[in-house]
């Protein structure tokens, strides 16, 4: 990696040993994960977190769910059985390839993977989204994305955050159209000060 940025991995990879991916399972779903694909590192707590999301959203089999910043699609795939359709949007191409493979291998047929910037996708999407799940990186989301969400106007939003500071900042942009229903922290990183926080917002 020759770039002087906060991005750890470089543009090129060479596999020195093994298959170039690892396999893990969450919520009885098997996932192939390549090096650039985001995946939660604490599977025990992640299953509790995803179970909490499923309980809080009260999903319907007529709902269309958008999984933004989706990585390999873990959240969307864990919720797919509860909704009509999941649209998984991720900018990292290798993660999208992993997601497509994972959906096929787990026989999840109602999920679609889109390789795109989440803001660009929403701004060009013309159909209805009932539920949005967003799990941005530590730096949080952007004003452009959050304004796009306000225009999209889903009835419910789940915001999964690994930094309470950027979470609080971002929710300010949503507060005129959405109210906070619940805030639940999860200790994903024991023996550190980091915490994962799940916020449920509903349209006013």
CORHUDA-V66098 format. One record per helix or strand of 2 or more residues. SS is the DSSP state (H for helix, E for strand). FROM is the first residue (numbers start at 1). TO is the last residue. If there is no record, write none. Layout:
BEGIN
SS:FROM:TO / SS:FROM:TO
END
This chain:
BEGIN
E:21:26 / E:29:34 / H:43:57 / E:64:68 / H:74:82 / E:85:90 / H:93:105 / E:111:115 / H:118:124 / E:131:134 / H:143:152 / E:156:161 / H:164:174 / E:178:186 / E:196:203
END
